[in-house]
């Protein structure tokens, strides 16, 4: 059994916080298997994460963030091979961009296969990326499958850069009880490590030519050095 977070490890708002050591990762995987949500750092912002194959987990994340209509979430995957396995077509744009920027903060929208997690498929398309940060990679390895990921903030608020901040913001919100725990990296002399602060850049490679949906950590110039884009 994974670690049961002790009361003295509870973060603001009573969401338990545990270190991302083997016991903490196991506890997070057990929570995900039970349909709960988990907070963890990524190379972009703090993630609110769950099982993308469970509609109730996806819905819990939407409601907690304050959205009353369906919204697609991206999937974190272990590597490019896992991403290709959920794509009905791996276009030239997907090949070039994934080779240039993965693992890392670039999300690709691809046509989804029938095996892709239906609760996060939108109009036949799926957004995915392999994470490059250590905590996400440990969690994905323990989970052995994709995880949906959305920024850990309420609608209209800035994304959290620290797990403790996300716990403080989400715990008292309606639906906050859906969050089982947060994976909190050990504090240094400077305090809790902060995420980089920029969300992933999103490129739709299901269209020809590809289209930038959202700019973030990967710049437009960096993308243009690899592929042509709609409007160029």
C-alpha positions, -999 to +999 in steps of 0.1 A: +000+000+000+012+036-007+017+061+020-013+076+038-004+113+042-001+122+078-019+152+093+014+171+097+020+168+060-014+184+051-011+215+030-032+247+031-069+238+028-064+202+040-052+187+008-025+163+019+010+170+005+035+142+002+070+140-014+073+124-048+094+095-035+084+059-043+058+058-015+043+092-025+042+082-061+025+049-052-001+068-031-008+091-060-013+061-084-037+045-060-057+077-057-058+080-095-070+044-098-098+053-074-110+081-096-095+109-075-074+138-087-037+146-079-017+178-079+019+177-091+045+200-106+054+199-143+080+217-164+052+243-172+027+249-144+012+228-116-010+201-130-044+189-119-043+153-131-066+123-133-074+091-153-085+102-188-106+070-193-128+078-163-156+103-172-162+110-135-126+121-130-126+144-160-160+159-149-146+164-114-117+184-127-140+205-149-164+213-120-136+220-096-121+245-120-155+262-123-165+251-159-201+242-164-196+229-200-174+202-214-138+212-220-110+190-236-079+184-215-046+173-228-030+140-220+005+135-206+021+104-220+054+086-212+070+091-246+065+097-283+058+061-290+028+062-265+016+093-282+017+077-317-003+048-303-032+071-297-030+090-330-050+077-360-025+096-382+010+108-374+015+136-399+048+151-412+041+180-389+037+157-359+069+139-368+090+170-372+077+188-341+079+158-318+114+152-329+124+188-323+106+195-290+097+162-272+098+155-243+089+190-234+063+218-233+048+213-267+013+198-270+002+184-303-035+179-313-038+148-334-067+127-349-076+102-322-078+064-325-107+044-311-085+034-282-078+070-272-096+080-239-130+092-250-137+116-221-108+139-233-114+134-271-129+165-287-144+163-322-123+132-329-091+149-319-068+144-289-042+168-274-011+151-259+026+155-250+053+136-231+064+154-200+101+161-194+101+169-157+111+142-132+079+141-110+055+137-140+078+110-155+078+091-122+040+093-120+035+082-156+058+053-151+039+041-120+006+047-137+016+029-169-008+048-191-018+084-201-030+109-176-051+140-183-036+173-173-050+207-168-036+237-150-044+237-113-064+269-110-099+281-108-116+297-139-103+332-145-073+328-122-037+325-131-022+290-131-004+280-099+033+277-099+036+258-066+017+228-054+010+244-020-005+274-037-027+251-058-038+232-027-047+264-010-068+277-039-086+244-048-093+228-015-121+252-004-137+254-038-168+233-047-155+199-056-122+204-038-127+170-021-120+153-054-083+161-050-067+133-030-032+147-025-004+168-039+031+157-047+053+184-031+090+185-039+113+189-009+119+225+000+153+241-005+168+270+013+148+292-011+115+274-003+092+253-025+105+250-061+084+270-085+073+258-120+085+277-150+052+295-153+045+293-190+019+268-203+028+244-231+024+257-267-004+239-285-002+231-322-030+214-342-013+189-365-045+173-376-049+201-402-027+209-432-008+231-427-006+228-389-022+256-369-010+272-336-038+271-311-020+286-281+015+301-277+034+292-246+068+279-236+078+271-273+079+303-293+064+309-328+098+315-342+110+281-328+080+263-344+085+281-378+121+269-379+107+234-380+075+235-400+053+258-420+021+271-404-014+281-415-013+318-426+024+317-434 
